Amino acid sequence: MNEEMLNMDIRKFLKQVGVTSQREIEHAIIRALDNDELNGMETIEVKMTLDVPALSIKHKVDGTIHLS
């Protein structure tokens, strides 16, 4: 196993997840604000699940996003 390549691929994947997830959340919040579904004072619950079937990993992360 090439540990350097493994580390690089994991970091690349996590960077992609982070960037695309942030973009999706931001766009959804802007749409909700534009549609008066949010008023900009909410705290939004967020959940992320990492699923790696080949390794039997199902890791969940919970958090919050404060709009004000």
PDB file of N, CA, C and O in Angstrom:
ATOM      1  N   MET A   1       0.838  -1.177   0.000  1.00  0.00           N
ATOM      2  CA  MET A   1       0.000   0.000   0.000  1.00  0.00           C
ATOM      3  C   MET A   1       0.888   1.246   0.000  1.00  0.00           C
ATOM      4  O   MET A   1       1.883   1.330   0.720  1.00  0.00           O
ATOM      5  N   ASN A   2       0.496   2.191  -0.820  1.00  0.00           N
ATOM      6  CA  ASN A   2       1.217   3.455  -0.899  1.00  0.00           C
ATOM      7  C   ASN A   2       0.521   4.451   0.040  1.00  0.00           C
ATOM      8  O   ASN A   2      -0.508   5.028  -0.313  1.00  0.00           O
ATOM      9  N   GLU A   3       1.083   4.647   1.226  1.00  0.00           N
ATOM     10  CA  GLU A   3       0.453   5.500   2.234  1.00  0.00           C
ATOM     11  C   GLU A   3       0.361   6.962   1.793  1.00  0.00           C
ATOM     12  O   GLU A   3      -0.595   7.658   2.135  1.00  0.00           O
ATOM     13  N   GLU A   4       1.344   7.417   1.045  1.00  0.00           N
ATOM     14  CA  GLU A   4       1.317   8.800   0.579  1.00  0.00           C
ATOM     15  C   GLU A   4       0.151   9.023  -0.388  1.00  0.00           C
ATOM     16  O   GLU A   4      -0.554  10.027  -0.296  1.00  0.00           O
ATOM     17  N   MET A   5      -0.046   8.079  -1.316  1.00  0.00           N
ATOM     18  CA  MET A   5      -1.150   8.189  -2.262  1.00  0.00           C
ATOM     19  C   MET A   5      -2.494   8.067  -1.529  1.00  0.00           C
ATOM     20  O   MET A   5      -3.438   8.799  -1.828  1.00  0.00           O
ATOM     21  N   LEU A   6      -2.570   7.148  -0.582  1.00  0.00           N
ATOM     22  CA  LEU A   6      -3.784   6.978   0.218  1.00  0.00           C
ATOM     23  C   LEU A   6      -4.148   8.283   0.917  1.00  0.00           C
ATOM     24  O   LEU A   6      -5.290   8.737   0.844  1.00  0.00           O
ATOM     25  N   ASN A   7      -3.175   8.882   1.593  1.00  0.00           N
ATOM     26  CA  ASN A   7      -3.399  10.134   2.299  1.00  0.00           C
ATOM     27  C   ASN A   7      -3.843  11.232   1.344  1.00  0.00           C
ATOM     28  O   ASN A   7      -4.757  11.998   1.651  1.00  0.00           O
ATOM     29  N   MET A   8      -3.199  11.306   0.192  1.00  0.00           N
ATOM     30  CA  MET A   8      -3.535  12.328  -0.806  1.00  0.00           C
ATOM     31  C   MET A   8      -4.962  12.129  -1.329  1.00  0.00           C
ATOM     32  O   MET A   8      -5.708  13.099  -1.466  1.00  0.00           O
ATOM     33  N   ASP A   9      -5.342  10.898  -1.618  1.00  0.00           N
ATOM     34  CA  ASP A   9      -6.688  10.617  -2.130  1.00  0.00           C
ATOM     35  C   ASP A   9      -7.760  10.911  -1.088  1.00  0.00           C
ATOM     36  O   ASP A   9      -8.823  11.437  -1.419  1.00  0.00           O
ATOM     37  N   ILE A  10      -7.485  10.571   0.176  1.00  0.00           N
ATOM     38  CA  ILE A  10      -8.447  10.874   1.240  1.00  0.00           C
ATOM     39  C   ILE A  10      -8.619  12.378   1.373  1.00  0.00           C
ATOM     40  O   ILE A  10      -9.747  12.864   1.456  1.00  0.00           O
ATOM     41  N   ARG A  11      -7.521  13.120   1.394  1.00  0.00           N
ATOM     42  CA  ARG A  11      -7.592  14.579   1.508  1.00  0.00           C
ATOM     43  C   ARG A  11      -8.322  15.196   0.316  1.00  0.00           C
ATOM     44  O   ARG A  11      -9.105  16.131   0.484  1.00  0.00           O
ATOM     45  N   LYS A  12      -8.070  14.680  -0.874  1.00  0.00           N
ATOM     46  CA  LYS A  12      -8.736  15.180  -2.080  1.00  0.00           C
ATOM     47  C   LYS A  12     -10.244  14.950  -1.987  1.00  0.00           C
ATOM     48  O   LYS A  12     -11.032  15.838  -2.312  1.00  0.00           O
ATOM     49  N   PHE A  13     -10.639  13.768  -1.547  1.00  0.00           N
ATOM     50  CA  PHE A  13     -12.057  13.456  -1.390  1.00  0.00           C
ATOM     51  C   PHE A  13     -12.704  14.364  -0.346  1.00  0.00           C
ATOM     52  O   PHE A  13     -13.779  14.913  -0.586  1.00  0.00           O
ATOM     53  N   LEU A  14     -12.059  14.525   0.808  1.00  0.00           N
ATOM     54  CA  LEU A  14     -12.620  15.356   1.868  1.00  0.00           C
ATOM     55  C   LEU A  14     -12.703  16.821   1.459  1.00  0.00           C
ATOM     56  O   LEU A  14     -13.637  17.522   1.851  1.00  0.00           O
ATOM     57  N   LYS A  15     -11.744  17.286   0.682  1.00  0.00           N
ATOM     58  CA  LYS A  15     -11.800  18.665   0.185  1.00  0.00           C
ATOM     59  C   LYS A  15     -12.994  18.828  -0.747  1.00  0.00           C
ATOM     60  O   LYS A  15     -13.713  19.823  -0.662  1.00  0.00           O
ATOM     61  N   GLN A  16     -13.211  17.867  -1.629  1.00  0.00           N
ATOM     62  CA  GLN A  16     -14.356  17.907  -2.543  1.00  0.00           C
ATOM     63  C   GLN A  16     -15.666  17.906  -1.761  1.00  0.00           C
ATOM     64  O   GLN A  16     -16.580  18.667  -2.075  1.00  0.00           O
ATOM     65  N   VAL A  17     -15.757  17.058  -0.749  1.00  0.00           N
ATOM     66  CA  VAL A  17     -16.958  17.002   0.092  1.00  0.00           C
ATOM     67  C   VAL A  17     -17.178  18.353   0.768  1.00  0.00           C
ATOM     68  O   VAL A  17     -18.296  18.869   0.776  1.00  0.00           O
ATOM     69  N   GLY A  18     -16.130  18.921   1.326  1.00  0.00           N
ATOM     70  CA  GLY A  18     -16.254  20.194   2.025  1.00  0.00           C
ATOM     71  C   GLY A  18     -16.689  21.327   1.119  1.00  0.00           C
ATOM     72  O   GLY A  18     -17.596  22.087   1.460  1.00  0.00           O
ATOM     73  N   VAL A  19     -16.047  21.445  -0.034  1.00  0.00           N
ATOM     74  CA  VAL A  19     -16.355  22.539  -0.954  1.00  0.00           C
ATOM     75  C   VAL A  19     -17.758  22.399  -1.522  1.00  0.00           C
ATOM     76  O   VAL A  19     -18.513  23.372  -1.543  1.00  0.00           O
ATOM     77  N   THR A  20     -18.120  21.214  -1.979  1.00  0.00           N
ATOM     78  CA  THR A  20     -19.447  21.045  -2.586  1.00  0.00           C
ATOM     79  C   THR A  20     -20.555  21.136  -1.535  1.00  0.00           C
ATOM     80  O   THR A  20     -21.632  21.660  -1.820  1.00  0.00           O
ATOM     81  N   SER A  21     -20.305  20.637  -0.338  1.00  0.00           N
ATOM     82  CA  SER A  21     -21.309  20.719   0.725  1.00  0.00           C
ATOM     83  C   SER A  21     -21.542  22.170   1.133  1.00  0.00           C
ATOM     84  O   SER A  21     -22.685  22.587   1.320  1.00  0.00           O
ATOM     85  N   GLN A  22     -20.474  22.931   1.269  1.00  0.00           N
ATOM     86  CA  GLN A  22     -20.625  24.342   1.628  1.00  0.00           C
ATOM     87  C   GLN A  22     -21.428  25.082   0.573  1.00  0.00           C
ATOM     88  O   GLN A  22     -22.312  25.874   0.901  1.00  0.00           O
ATOM     89  N   ARG A  23     -21.123  24.826  -0.686  1.00  0.00           N
ATOM     90  CA  ARG A  23     -21.838  25.478  -1.787  1.00  0.00           C
ATOM     91  C   ARG A  23     -23.324  25.130  -1.764  1.00  0.00           C
ATOM     92  O   ARG A  23     -24.169  26.011  -1.920  1.00  0.00           O
ATOM     93  N   GLU A  24     -23.648  23.857  -1.570  1.00  0.00           N
ATOM     94  CA  GLU A  24     -25.047  23.417  -1.528  1.00  0.00           C
ATOM     95  C   GLU A  24     -25.801  24.059  -0.370  1.00  0.00           C
ATOM     96  O   GLU A  24     -26.931  24.516  -0.540  1.00  0.00           O
ATOM     97  N   ILE A  25     -25.183  24.095   0.802  1.00  0.00           N
ATOM     98  CA  ILE A  25     -25.832  24.694   1.971  1.00  0.00           C
ATOM     99  C   ILE A  25     -26.048  26.188   1.753  1.00  0.00           C
ATOM    100  O   ILE A  25     -27.135  26.703   2.015  1.00  0.00           O
ATOM    101  N   GLU A  26     -25.021  26.883   1.277  1.00  0.00           N
ATOM    102  CA  GLU A  26     -25.150  28.326   1.033  1.00  0.00           C
ATOM    103  C   GLU A  26     -26.261  28.634   0.039  1.00  0.00           C
ATOM    104  O   GLU A  26     -27.077  29.525   0.276  1.00  0.00           O
ATOM    105  N   HIS A  27     -26.298  27.904  -1.073  1.00  0.00           N
ATOM    106  CA  HIS A  27     -27.327  28.136  -2.089  1.00  0.00           C
ATOM    107  C   HIS A  27     -28.725  27.849  -1.542  1.00  0.00           C
ATOM    108  O   HIS A  27     -29.666  28.588  -1.828  1.00  0.00           O
ATOM    109  N   ALA A  28     -28.861  26.789  -0.767  1.00  0.00           N
ATOM    110  CA  ALA A  28     -30.162  26.447  -0.193  1.00  0.00           C
ATOM    111  C   ALA A  28     -30.616  27.514   0.800  1.00  0.00           C
ATOM    112  O   ALA A  28     -31.800  27.848   0.842  1.00  0.00           O
ATOM    113  N   ILE A  29     -29.706  28.046   1.588  1.00  0.00           N
ATOM    114  CA  ILE A  29     -30.059  29.098   2.548  1.00  0.00           C
ATOM    115  C   ILE A  29     -30.479  30.364   1.807  1.00  0.00           C
ATOM    116  O   ILE A  29     -31.469  30.999   2.170  1.00  0.00           O
ATOM    117  N   ILE A  30     -29.731  30.727   0.775  1.00  0.00           N
ATOM    118  CA  ILE A  30     -30.082  31.928  -0.001  1.00  0.00           C
ATOM    119  C   ILE A  30     -31.457  31.774  -0.639  1.00  0.00           C
ATOM    120  O   ILE A  30     -32.261  32.706  -0.606  1.00  0.00           O
ATOM    121  N   ARG A  31     -31.740  30.597  -1.226  1.00  0.00           N
ATOM    122  CA  ARG A  31     -33.062  30.349  -1.816  1.00  0.00           C
ATOM    123  C   ARG A  31     -34.163  30.448  -0.761  1.00  0.00           C
ATOM    124  O   ARG A  31     -35.206  31.056  -0.997  1.00  0.00           O
ATOM    125  N   ALA A  32     -33.923  29.847   0.400  1.00  0.00           N
ATOM    126  CA  ALA A  32     -34.920  29.873   1.472  1.00  0.00           C
ATOM    127  C   ALA A  32     -35.161  31.298   1.969  1.00  0.00           C
ATOM    128  O   ALA A  32     -36.296  31.664   2.275  1.00  0.00           O
ATOM    129  N   LEU A  33     -34.114  32.093   2.050  1.00  0.00           N
ATOM    130  CA  LEU A  33     -34.275  33.498   2.446  1.00  0.00           C
ATOM    131  C   LEU A  33     -35.052  34.264   1.381  1.00  0.00           C
ATOM    132  O   LEU A  33     -35.946  35.047   1.703  1.00  0.00           O
ATOM    133  N   ASP A  34     -34.714  34.040   0.118  1.00  0.00           N
ATOM    134  CA  ASP A  34     -35.407  34.709  -0.989  1.00  0.00           C
ATOM    135  C   ASP A  34     -36.891  34.347  -1.050  1.00  0.00           C
ATOM    136  O   ASP A  34     -37.724  35.164  -1.441  1.00  0.00           O
ATOM    137  N   ASN A  35     -37.210  33.104  -0.655  1.00  0.00           N
ATOM    138  CA  ASN A  35     -38.598  32.624  -0.684  1.00  0.00           C
ATOM    139  C   ASN A  35     -39.321  32.839   0.644  1.00  0.00           C
ATOM    140  O   ASN A  35     -40.420  32.326   0.852  1.00  0.00           O
ATOM    141  N   ASP A  36     -38.698  33.597   1.532  1.00  0.00           N
ATOM    142  CA  ASP A  36     -39.273  33.873   2.861  1.00  0.00           C
ATOM    143  C   ASP A  36     -39.550  32.604   3.667  1.00  0.00           C
ATOM    144  O   ASP A  36     -40.451  32.581   4.505  1.00  0.00           O
ATOM    145  N   GLU A  37     -38.780  31.560   3.414  1.00  0.00           N
ATOM    146  CA  GLU A  37     -38.895  30.332   4.202  1.00  0.00           C
ATOM    147  C   GLU A  37     -38.034  30.423   5.459  1.00  0.00           C
ATOM    148  O   GLU A  37     -38.267  29.710   6.434  1.00  0.00           O
ATOM    149  N   LEU A  38     -37.042  31.305   5.426  1.00  0.00           N
ATOM    150  CA  LEU A  38     -36.192  31.606   6.574  1.00  0.00           C
ATOM    151  C   LEU A  38     -36.175  33.117   6.737  1.00  0.00           C
ATOM    152  O   LEU A  38     -36.354  33.859   5.772  1.00  0.00           O
ATOM    153  N   ASN A  39     -35.953  33.571   7.987  1.00  0.00           N
ATOM    154  CA  ASN A  39     -35.889  35.018   8.200  1.00  0.00           C
ATOM    155  C   ASN A  39     -34.479  35.511   8.496  1.00  0.00           C
ATOM    156  O   ASN A  39     -34.265  36.712   8.661  1.00  0.00           O
ATOM    157  N   GLY A  40     -33.510  34.589   8.566  1.00  0.00           N
ATOM    158  CA  GLY A  40     -32.126  34.973   8.785  1.00  0.00           C
ATOM    159  C   GLY A  40     -31.697  34.941  10.236  1.00  0.00           C
ATOM    160  O   GLY A  40     -30.557  35.281  10.555  1.00  0.00           O
ATOM    161  N   MET A  41     -32.597  34.537  11.121  1.00  0.00           N
ATOM    162  CA  MET A  41     -32.289  34.487  12.549  1.00  0.00           C
ATOM    163  C   MET A  41     -32.228  33.041  13.070  1.00  0.00           C
ATOM    164  O   MET A  41     -31.997  32.822  14.259  1.00  0.00           O
ATOM    165  N   GLU A  42     -32.433  32.071  12.193  1.00  0.00           N
ATOM    166  CA  GLU A  42     -32.529  30.665  12.608  1.00  0.00           C
ATOM    167  C   GLU A  42     -31.173  30.060  12.967  1.00  0.00           C
ATOM    168  O   GLU A  42     -30.107  30.562  12.610  1.00  0.00           O
ATOM    169  N   THR A  43     -31.284  28.970  13.685  1.00  0.00           N
ATOM    170  CA  THR A  43     -30.179  28.035  13.873  1.00  0.00           C
ATOM    171  C   THR A  43     -30.616  26.761  13.173  1.00  0.00           C
ATOM    172  O   THR A  43     -31.660  26.196  13.498  1.00  0.00           O
ATOM    173  N   ILE A  44     -29.836  26.314  12.230  1.00  0.00           N
ATOM    174  CA  ILE A  44     -30.211  25.177  11.394  1.00  0.00           C
ATOM    175  C   ILE A  44     -29.426  23.941  11.818  1.00  0.00           C
ATOM    176  O   ILE A  44     -28.203  23.980  11.946  1.00  0.00           O
ATOM    177  N   GLU A  45     -30.143  22.852  12.033  1.00  0.00           N
ATOM    178  CA  GLU A  45     -29.516  21.573  12.368  1.00  0.00           C
ATOM    179  C   GLU A  45     -28.971  20.949  11.084  1.00  0.00           C
ATOM    180  O   GLU A  45     -29.652  20.929  10.059  1.00  0.00           O
ATOM    181  N   VAL A  46     -27.754  20.445  11.146  1.00  0.00           N
ATOM    182  CA  VAL A  46     -27.152  19.776   9.986  1.00  0.00           C
ATOM    183  C   VAL A  46     -26.632  18.403  10.408  1.00  0.00           C
ATOM    184  O   VAL A  46     -26.214  18.190  11.546  1.00  0.00           O
ATOM    185  N   LYS A  47     -26.676  17.481   9.445  1.00  0.00           N
ATOM    186  CA  LYS A  47     -26.169  16.129   9.666  1.00  0.00           C
ATOM    187  C   LYS A  47     -25.414  15.688   8.423  1.00  0.00           C
ATOM    188  O   LYS A  47     -25.821  15.979   7.298  1.00  0.00           O
ATOM    189  N   MET A  48     -24.333  14.998   8.634  1.00  0.00           N
ATOM    190  CA  MET A  48     -23.540  14.463   7.526  1.00  0.00           C
ATOM    191  C   MET A  48     -23.244  13.007   7.859  1.00  0.00           C
ATOM    192  O   MET A  48     -22.898  12.674   8.993  1.00  0.00           O
ATOM    193  N   THR A  49     -23.384  12.149   6.861  1.00  0.00           N
ATOM    194  CA  THR A  49     -23.062  10.738   7.045  1.00  0.00           C
ATOM    195  C   THR A  49     -22.007  10.328   6.026  1.00  0.00           C
ATOM    196  O   THR A  49     -22.176  10.511   4.821  1.00  0.00           O
ATOM    197  N   LEU A  50     -20.925   9.774   6.534  1.00  0.00           N
ATOM    198  CA  LEU A  50     -19.885   9.195   5.685  1.00  0.00           C
ATOM    199  C   LEU A  50     -20.171   7.707   5.603  1.00  0.00           C
ATOM    200  O   LEU A  50     -20.214   7.017   6.622  1.00  0.00           O
ATOM    201  N   ASP A  51     -20.364   7.215   4.391  1.00  0.00           N
ATOM    202  CA  ASP A  51     -20.703   5.812   4.191  1.00  0.00           C
ATOM    203  C   ASP A  51     -19.638   5.184   3.296  1.00  0.00           C
ATOM    204  O   ASP A  51     -19.482   5.574   2.139  1.00  0.00           O
ATOM    205  N   VAL A  52     -18.910   4.212   3.835  1.00  0.00           N
ATOM    206  CA  VAL A  52     -17.893   3.490   3.067  1.00  0.00           C
ATOM    207  C   VAL A  52     -18.221   1.999   3.173  1.00  0.00           C
ATOM    208  O   VAL A  52     -17.691   1.299   4.035  1.00  0.00           O
ATOM    209  N   PRO A  53     -19.099   1.521   2.289  1.00  0.00           N
ATOM    210  CA  PRO A  53     -19.563   0.134   2.393  1.00  0.00           C
ATOM    211  C   PRO A  53     -18.441  -0.912   2.407  1.00  0.00           C
ATOM    212  O   PRO A  53     -18.529  -1.898   3.139  1.00  0.00           O
ATOM    213  N   ALA A  54     -17.413  -0.711   1.622  1.00  0.00           N
ATOM    214  CA  ALA A  54     -16.334  -1.710   1.545  1.00  0.00           C
ATOM    215  C   ALA A  54     -15.606  -1.871   2.873  1.00  0.00           C
ATOM    216  O   ALA A  54     -14.983  -2.902   3.123  1.00  0.00           O
ATOM    217  N   LEU A  55     -15.686  -0.838   3.734  1.00  0.00           N
ATOM    218  CA  LEU A  55     -15.004  -0.884   5.029  1.00  0.00           C
ATOM    219  C   LEU A  55     -15.990  -0.940   6.196  1.00  0.00           C
ATOM    220  O   LEU A  55     -15.588  -0.830   7.354  1.00  0.00           O
ATOM    221  N   SER A  56     -17.266  -1.107   5.896  1.00  0.00           N
ATOM    222  CA  SER A  56     -18.322  -1.148   6.912  1.00  0.00           C
ATOM    223  C   SER A  56     -18.295   0.087   7.809  1.00  0.00           C
ATOM    224  O   SER A  56     -18.500  -0.003   9.020  1.00  0.00           O
ATOM    225  N   ILE A  57     -18.037   1.248   7.190  1.00  0.00           N
ATOM    226  CA  ILE A  57     -18.035   2.506   7.935  1.00  0.00           C
ATOM    227  C   ILE A  57     -19.330   3.249   7.645  1.00  0.00           C
ATOM    228  O   ILE A  57     -19.729   3.418   6.493  1.00  0.00           O
ATOM    229  N   LYS A  58     -19.966   3.682   8.707  1.00  0.00           N
ATOM    230  CA  LYS A  58     -21.106   4.583   8.615  1.00  0.00           C
ATOM    231  C   LYS A  58     -20.916   5.562   9.772  1.00  0.00           C
ATOM    232  O   LYS A  58     -21.345   5.301  10.896  1.00  0.00           O
ATOM    233  N   HIS A  59     -20.265   6.694   9.480  1.00  0.00           N
ATOM    234  CA  HIS A  59     -19.904   7.681  10.496  1.00  0.00           C
ATOM    235  C   HIS A  59     -20.797   8.900  10.354  1.00  0.00           C
ATOM    236  O   HIS A  59     -20.892   9.487   9.276  1.00  0.00           O
ATOM    237  N   LYS A  60     -21.456   9.282  11.452  1.00  0.00           N
ATOM    238  CA  LYS A  60     -22.383  10.409  11.415  1.00  0.00           C
ATOM    239  C   LYS A  60     -21.804  11.582  12.199  1.00  0.00           C
ATOM    240  O   LYS A  60     -21.195  11.411  13.255  1.00  0.00           O
ATOM    241  N   VAL A  61     -22.010  12.775  11.653  1.00  0.00           N
ATOM    242  CA  VAL A  61     -21.583  14.010  12.309  1.00  0.00           C
ATOM    243  C   VAL A  61     -22.793  14.931  12.352  1.00  0.00           C
ATOM    244  O   VAL A  61     -23.449  15.155  11.335  1.00  0.00           O
ATOM    245  N   ASP A  62     -23.085  15.462  13.532  1.00  0.00           N
ATOM    246  CA  ASP A  62     -24.189  16.408  13.719  1.00  0.00           C
ATOM    247  C   ASP A  62     -23.613  17.775  14.071  1.00  0.00           C
ATOM    248  O   ASP A  62     -22.556  17.885  14.693  1.00  0.00           O
ATOM    249  N   GLY A  63     -24.332  18.806  13.659  1.00  0.00           N
ATOM    250  CA  GLY A  63     -23.885  20.153  13.990  1.00  0.00           C
ATOM    251  C   GLY A  63     -24.995  21.159  13.805  1.00  0.00           C
ATOM    252  O   GLY A  63     -26.142  20.801  13.538  1.00  0.00           O
ATOM    253  N   THR A  64     -24.643  22.423  13.949  1.00  0.00           N
ATOM    254  CA  THR A  64     -25.594  23.504  13.761  1.00  0.00           C
ATOM    255  C   THR A  64     -24.948  24.629  12.971  1.00  0.00           C
ATOM    256  O   THR A  64     -23.736  24.841  13.026  1.00  0.00           O
ATOM    257  N   ILE A  65     -25.782  25.340  12.241  1.00  0.00           N
ATOM    258  CA  ILE A  65     -25.352  26.530  11.501  1.00  0.00           C
ATOM    259  C   ILE A  65     -26.217  27.677  12.000  1.00  0.00           C
ATOM    260  O   ILE A  65     -27.444  27.628  11.914  1.00  0.00           O
ATOM    261  N   HIS A  66     -25.569  28.699  12.519  1.00  0.00           N
ATOM    262  CA  HIS A  66     -26.269  29.874  13.052  1.00  0.00           C
ATOM    263  C   HIS A  66     -26.315  30.945  11.969  1.00  0.00           C
ATOM    264  O   HIS A  66     -25.276  31.337  11.439  1.00  0.00           O
ATOM    265  N   LEU A  67     -27.504  31.415  11.641  1.00  0.00           N
ATOM    266  CA  LEU A  67     -27.648  32.433  10.610  1.00  0.00           C
ATOM    267  C   LEU A  67     -27.478  33.847  11.155  1.00  0.00           C
ATOM    268  O   LEU A  67     -27.310  34.793  10.386  1.00  0.00           O
ATOM    269  N   SER A  68     -27.520  33.992  12.466  1.00  0.00           N
ATOM    270  CA  SER A  68     -27.318  35.331  13.021  1.00  0.00           C
ATOM    271  C   SER A  68     -26.277  35.290  14.113  1.00  0.00           C
ATOM    272  O   SER A  68     -25.964  36.322  14.707  1.00  0.00           O
TER     273      SER A  68
END
